């Protein structure tokens, strides 16, 4: 039985750092190539979590590296450290098992393995950067992880995209599993919950579905706001929630809005979501953004100069996800050019992303637009997504749609869907209404243009025709 030698292994790691820098992590140094036999390279991890993550997210990149270095057609498999085998109990029906490592359903029916959210080893409490924007959410998450079912139940975390909600959810799962590996955790997206519900309704497998969700120790669902307008699914989740809560099983939910601000969510669910603790995460300040970038660099084993960190942190003030995206871009340029990361390289690498002299990102997001418009009109996102037709709500809603069409590449359907599930004809009407009013009302035109300028210095897409024609 052959083995990959140390030189080849180091060359594989170098290949990955150069060709796929975004996946590389400091803990890759703990991986061990154990056998290379009959074209199969087995790589040993230190935890089941690492093994599952690498098998699901990094298999193609490692396979590419192995084939490039050995010059042979090699397949890669990640294996966990061998453990003392235990005699499993005789199966008595559908069985819920650990999240992210094995399928939840083991009765020969549809497996949840594909729908389980993959937990990243990056998303631990140790790697979470706290600041004034997230301290309460962090403290509550730690408390839940240490005392599931008793600390805060349910725990409801809400906030915008890329602000750390998913990180906290996965950190809770990791902490619980670390303390008690036998804990039955089901961690899925709300979309997966809905799809599985509909699939089981159609196939007549509701008993299996209910056993799947109501016989776990911890239920974690990301983006629960997608339950809006789903009456039958809300009904099913209501009963699932009740059964778990009454059994003192921990429930953790995330959303882009507080329970009371999710449009078309049944009052009884809003009430139950507020039984425990509702906590918010908001945009990180400059010091927190600097700390996030330092943590990302440390996690990847990269030396990131202080001036580069300050440059990125000052230019991107939206969320951690965009900060990481900018860092990945800089890292990729440095790897491809085989150069050290410098301020000049960072400025060149991010030239298409950051405005040369402006404080904001050229890549305007829907959240940027919403933040500016809701602050100016003193309304809430939930108002814009509601069915209210009062002028105090319809005007800012139409302005948001107008600017979203101008500043982003979202389709009419996507824009309408975000603002309360409206169809593309409603968005078309809103765009034309604002366009016509700006031409007729000079003061209103100045107001909208000022909001547009406040969003950032990014130009509208030059290849697209005027808004009134792009419908």
C-alpha positions in Angstrom: 0.0 0.0 0.0 1.6 3.2 -1.2 1.6 6.7 0.4 2.0 10.2 -0.8 5.5 11.4 0.2 6.0 14.6 2.1 7.3 16.5 -0.9 4.3 15.7 -3.0 2.0 16.6 -0.1 3.7 20.0 0.3 3.4 20.5 -3.4 -0.3 19.8 -3.2 -0.8 22.4 -0.5 1.2 24.9 -2.6 -0.9 24.2 -5.6 -4.1 24.7 -3.6 -2.8 28.0 -2.2 -2.0 29.3 -5.7 -5.0 27.9 -7.7 -7.7 27.9 -5.0 -6.6 30.4 -2.3 -10.2 31.0 -1.1 -10.6 27.4 0.3 -7.3 27.2 2.1 -7.3 27.3 5.9 -4.7 27.2 8.6 -6.1 23.9 9.9 -5.2 22.2 6.6 -1.8 21.7 8.2 -3.4 19.2 10.5 -4.5 17.0 7.5 -2.6 13.8 6.9 -2.3 11.8 3.6 -2.5 8.2 4.8 -2.8 6.0 1.7 -2.5 6.2 -2.1 -3.7 2.8 -3.3 -5.3 1.9 -6.7 -5.8 5.5 -7.6 -7.4 6.5 -4.3 -5.8 9.1 -2.1 -7.2 9.0 1.5 -6.6 12.1 3.6 -7.2 11.9 7.3 -8.9 14.8 9.1 -8.9 15.5 12.9 -12.7 15.8 13.3 -15.9 14.5 11.7 -16.9 18.1 11.0 -13.7 18.7 9.0 -14.2 15.4 7.1 -17.8 16.3 6.1 -16.9 19.9 5.2 -14.0 18.9 3.0 -15.9 16.0 1.3 -18.8 18.4 0.5 -17.0 21.6 -0.3 -13.4 20.9 -1.3 -13.3 17.5 -2.9 -12.9 18.8 -6.5 -10.1 21.2 -5.7 -8.1 18.5 -3.7 -8.7 16.0 -6.6 -7.4 18.5 -9.1 -4.3 19.2 -7.0 -3.6 15.5 -6.5 -3.8 14.8 -10.2 -1.7 17.8 -11.1 1.1 16.8 -8.6 1.1 13.0 -9.2 0.5 13.2 -12.9 -2.0 10.3 -12.5 -5.8 9.9 -12.5 -6.3 10.1 -8.7 -9.5 10.2 -6.7 -9.6 11.8 -3.2 -11.5 10.7 -0.1 -11.5 12.4 3.3 -11.7 10.1 6.3 -12.1 10.8 10.0 -9.7 9.5 12.6 -10.7 5.9 13.5 -12.7 5.6 16.7 -13.5 2.7 18.9 -16.4 0.9 17.3 -19.7 0.8 19.1 -22.4 -1.8 18.7 -25.4 0.1 17.4 -28.8 -0.7 18.8 -31.2 -2.5 16.6 -33.1 -0.1 14.3 -36.7 0.6 15.2 -37.6 3.0 12.5 -36.5 6.4 11.2 -33.5 7.6 13.3 -32.2 11.2 13.7 -28.5 11.4 13.9 -25.8 14.1 14.1 -26.0 17.0 11.8 -23.6 17.5 8.9 -22.0 14.1 9.1 -24.6 11.5 8.2 -28.1 11.5 6.7 -30.8 12.2 9.2 -33.3 9.8 7.8 -32.1 6.1 7.7 -35.2 4.2 6.8 -34.7 3.7 3.1 -36.8 6.7 2.2 -35.7 10.1 1.0 -32.4 11.1 2.8 -31.9 14.5 4.4 -28.2 14.4 3.7 -28.5 16.7 0.7 -30.7 19.1 2.5 -28.7 19.4 5.7 -26.7 22.6 5.9 -23.0 21.9 5.8 -21.3 23.2 8.9 -18.0 25.0 8.3 -15.2 24.6 10.8 -14.6 28.4 10.3 -17.9 29.2 11.9 -17.0 28.6 15.6 -17.4 30.9 18.5 -13.6 31.3 18.6 -13.6 32.8 15.1 -16.6 35.1 15.7 -15.6 38.8 16.1 -17.8 40.6 18.6 -18.5 44.3 18.7 -21.3 46.7 19.7 -23.3 45.4 16.7 -23.6 41.8 17.8 -22.6 41.4 21.5 -26.0 40.4 22.7 -26.5 37.9 19.9 -23.1 36.4 20.6 -23.7 36.1 24.4 -27.1 34.6 23.9 -25.8 32.0 21.4 -23.0 31.0 23.8 -25.6 30.6 26.5 -27.8 28.4 24.3 -24.9 26.3 23.2 -23.9 25.7 26.9 -27.4 25.0 28.1 -29.6 24.0 25.2 -33.3 23.9 25.9 -33.0 26.0 29.1 -31.2 29.2 28.5 -33.2 31.0 25.8 -35.8 29.0 23.9 -36.4 29.8 21.2 -33.4 32.0 20.3 -34.3 34.2 17.3 -31.5 36.1 15.6 -32.3 38.7 12.9 -30.4 41.1 10.8 -29.2 41.9 7.2 -27.3 39.7 4.9 -23.7 38.8 5.8 -23.8 40.1 9.4 -23.0 36.8 11.1 -26.4 35.1 11.7 -25.3 31.9 10.0 -22.0 32.0 11.7 -23.7 32.1 15.1 -26.1 29.3 14.2 -23.3 27.0 13.1 -21.2 27.9 16.2 -24.1 26.8 18.4 -24.2 23.5 16.6 -20.4 23.0 16.9 -20.3 23.8 20.5 -23.2 21.5 21.4 -21.7 18.6 19.4 -18.3 19.2 20.9 -19.7 18.9 24.4 -22.0 16.0 23.5 -21.3 14.3 20.2 -24.5 12.2 20.5 -26.8 15.2 20.4 -29.4 15.0 17.6 -29.2 18.3 15.8 -31.2 19.1 12.7 -29.8 22.2 10.9 -31.6 23.1 7.7 -32.6 26.2 5.7 -36.3 27.2 5.8 -36.3 26.5 2.0 -35.3 22.9 2.7 -38.0 22.6 5.4 -40.6 23.8 2.9 -39.4 21.6 0.1 -39.3 18.5 2.3 -42.8 19.3 3.6 -44.3 19.6 0.1 -42.5 16.4 -1.0 -43.8 14.4 1.9 -47.3 15.7 1.4 -47.3 14.7 -2.2 -45.7 11.3 -1.5 -47.9 10.5 1.6 -44.9 10.4 4.0 -46.0 12.9 6.5 -45.4 10.5 9.4 -41.7 10.3 8.4 -41.5 14.1 8.0 -42.9 14.7 11.5 -40.7 12.1 13.0 -37.8 13.7 11.3 -38.4 17.2 12.8 -40.1 16.4 16.1 -37.7 13.9 17.5 -34.5 16.0 17.6 -32.7 17.6 20.5 -32.0 20.8 18.7 -33.7 22.3 15.6 -31.9 25.1 13.8 -33.5 26.8 10.8 -31.8 29.5 8.8 -33.9 32.3 7.1 -37.2 31.5 8.7 -38.7 34.6 7.1 -39.3 32.5 4.0 -42.3 31.0 5.8 -44.2 34.2 4.9 -47.3 33.5 2.8 -46.9 29.7 3.1 -50.1 29.0 5.1 -49.9 25.1 5.0 -46.2 25.2 5.9 -46.7 27.7 8.7 -49.4 25.4 10.1 -47.0 22.4 10.1 -44.2 24.4 11.6 -46.5 25.7 14.3 -47.2 22.2 15.5 -43.5 21.2 15.1 -42.5 24.2 17.2 -45.1 23.4 19.9 -44.0 19.8 20.3 -40.4 20.6 20.5 -40.9 23.5 22.9 -43.1 21.4 25.2 -40.4 18.7 25.3 -37.7 21.3 26.2 -35.9 20.8 23.0 -33.9 23.8 21.8 -35.1 25.9 18.8 -32.8 28.4 17.1 -34.0 30.6 14.2 -32.5 33.3 12.0 -34.3 35.8 9.9 -33.7 39.1 8.0 -36.3 40.8 10.1 -37.7 40.6 13.6 -40.8 38.3 14.1 -43.2 41.2 14.2 -41.8 42.6 11.0 -42.0 39.5 8.8 -44.9 40.2 6.4 -47.8 37.6 6.2 -46.5 35.6 9.2 -49.3 34.2 11.3 -49.7 36.0 14.7 -49.5 32.8 16.6 -46.0 32.1 15.1 -45.0 35.7 15.8 -46.0 35.2 19.4 -44.1 31.9 19.8 -41.0 33.3 18.2 -41.0 36.0 20.8 -41.3 33.6 23.7 -37.6 33.3 24.2 -35.0 35.9 23.2 -35.1 38.0 20.0 -31.8 39.7 19.3 -30.4 41.6 16.4 -27.1 41.9 14.5 -26.3 45.1 12.7 -23.5 46.5 10.5 -20.0 46.3 12.0 -18.1 49.5 12.9 -14.6 50.3 11.5 -12.8 48.7 14.5 -14.9 45.5 14.2 -14.3 45.4 10.4 -10.6 45.6 11.0 -10.8 42.7 13.6 -12.9 40.6 11.1 -10.2 41.0 8.4 -7.4 40.1 10.8 -9.4 37.0 11.9 -9.9 36.0 8.3 -6.3 36.4 7.5 -5.2 34.4 10.6 -7.7 31.6 9.6 -6.1 31.3 6.2 -2.6 31.6 7.4 -2.0 34.8 5.5 0.1 37.8 6.5 -2.1 40.8 5.7 -0.3 44.2 6.2 -2.0 46.7 8.4 -2.4 49.3 5.7 -4.2 46.8 3.5 -6.5 45.9 6.3 -7.3 49.5 7.0 -7.8 50.2 3.3 -10.3 47.4 2.8 -12.1 48.1 6.2 -12.5 51.8 5.2 -13.8 51.1 1.8 -16.4 48.3 2.6 -18.7 49.1 5.4 -21.6 46.8 4.6 -21.0 43.4 6.1 -18.5 40.6 6.8 -19.4 38.7 3.7 -18.3 41.5 1.4 -15.2 42.1 3.5 -14.3 38.4 3.0 -15.0 38.7 -0.7 -12.6 41.7 -1.0 -10.0 39.8 1.0 -10.4 36.7 -1.3 -10.0 38.9 -4.4 -6.8 40.4 -3.0 -5.5 37.0 -2.0 -6.3 35.6 -5.4 -4.4 38.3 -7.3 -1.4 37.9 -5.1 -1.3 34.1 -5.6 -1.8 34.3 -9.4 0.9 37.0 -9.7 3.2 35.3 -7.2 3.6 38.6 -5.3 3.3 39.6 -1.7 0.1 41.4 -0.6 0.8 45.1 -0.6 -1.4 48.2 -0.5 -0.7 48.9 -4.2 -1.7 45.3 -5.1 -4.9 45.6 -3.1 -5.8 48.8 -4.7 -5.2 47.3 -8.2 -7.0 44.1 -7.3 -10.1 45.9 -6.0 -10.1 48.6 -8.7 -13.3 47.1 -10.2 -15.0 46.8 -6.9 -14.1 49.9 -4.9 -14.6 53.5 -5.9 -11.2 55.2 -6.3 -12.2 58.2 -4.1 -15.6 57.3 -2.7 -16.3 55.8 0.7 -18.7 53.1 -0.6 -18.5 50.0 -2.7 -19.3 50.3 -6.5 -21.2 47.0 -6.1 -24.4 48.6 -4.8 -26.6 46.1 -3.0 -30.3 46.1 -2.4 -29.5 46.6 1.3 -27.6 49.8 0.5 -30.6 51.2 -1.3 -33.0 50.1 1.5 -30.9 51.6 4.2 -30.7 55.0 2.5 -34.4 55.2 1.5 -35.9 53.9 4.8 -33.8 56.4 6.8 -34.8 59.3 4.6 -38.5 58.5 4.6 -38.5 57.2 8.2 -40.1 53.9 7.4 -39.3 50.2 8.1 -38.4 47.4 5.6 -41.5 45.6 6.9 -43.6 48.6 5.8 -42.2 48.4 2.3 -42.8 44.6 2.1 -46.4 45.0 3.5 -49.6 45.5 1.5 -50.1 49.0 2.8 -51.0 51.5 0.1 -50.7 54.8 2.0 -48.5 57.4 0.2 -46.1 57.4 3.2 -45.3 53.7 2.2 -46.0 53.5 -1.5 -43.6 56.4 -2.4 -40.5 55.0 -0.6 -41.4 51.5 -1.9 -41.5 52.8 -5.5 -38.3 54.8 -5.0 -36.6 51.6 -3.8 -37.8 49.7 -6.8 -36.7 52.5 -9.1 -33.2 52.6 -7.6 -32.9 48.9 -7.4 -33.6 48.6 -11.1 -31.0 51.4 -11.9 -28.3 50.3 -9.5 -28.4 46.5 -9.5 -28.8 43.7 -12.0 -31.8 42.1 -10.3 -34.7 41.3 -12.6 -38.2 42.8 -12.2 -39.4 39.6 -10.7 -36.6 39.5 -8.2 -37.2 43.1 -7.1 -40.9 42.5 -6.8 -40.4 39.3 -4.9 -38.2 41.1 -2.3 -40.8 43.8 -1.7 -43.6 41.7 -0.5 -43.9 39.2 -3.4 -45.2 41.8 -6.0 -45.2 40.8 -9.6 -43.1 42.3 -12.4 -46.0 44.5 -13.6 -46.1 46.3 -10.3 -42.4 46.9 -10.4 -42.8 48.2 -14.0 -45.5 50.6 -12.9 -43.4 51.8 -9.9 -40.4 52.5 -12.2 -42.5 54.4 -14.7 -44.3 56.4 -11.9 -41.0 57.6 -10.4 -39.5 58.2 -13.8 -42.4 60.3 -15.0 -42.7 62.2 -11.7 -39.0 63.1 -11.7 -39.5 64.7 -15.2 -42.5 66.7 -14.1 -41.5 67.6 -10.5 -38.1 69.2 -10.3 -37.9 69.1 -6.5 -38.8 65.4 -6.4 -36.2 64.7 -9.1 -33.6 66.5 -7.0 -34.6 64.4 -4.0 -34.4 61.1 -5.8 -31.0 62.0 -7.3 -29.7 63.0 -3.9 -30.7 59.6 -2.5 -29.1 58.0 -5.6 -25.9 59.9 -4.9 -26.0 59.0 -1.2 -26.1 55.3 -2.1 -22.6 55.5 -3.6 -20.5 56.5 -6.5 -21.1 53.4 -8.6 -22.5 54.2 -12.1 -25.6 52.6 -13.4 -24.9 49.8 -15.8 -23.9 51.5 -19.0 -25.1 48.7 -21.3 -28.7 49.0 -20.1 -31.3 51.4 -21.7 -33.2 54.0 -19.7 -35.3 52.6 -16.9 -38.7 53.4 -18.5 -37.6 51.3 -21.5 -36.1 48.4 -19.5 -39.4 46.7 -18.7 
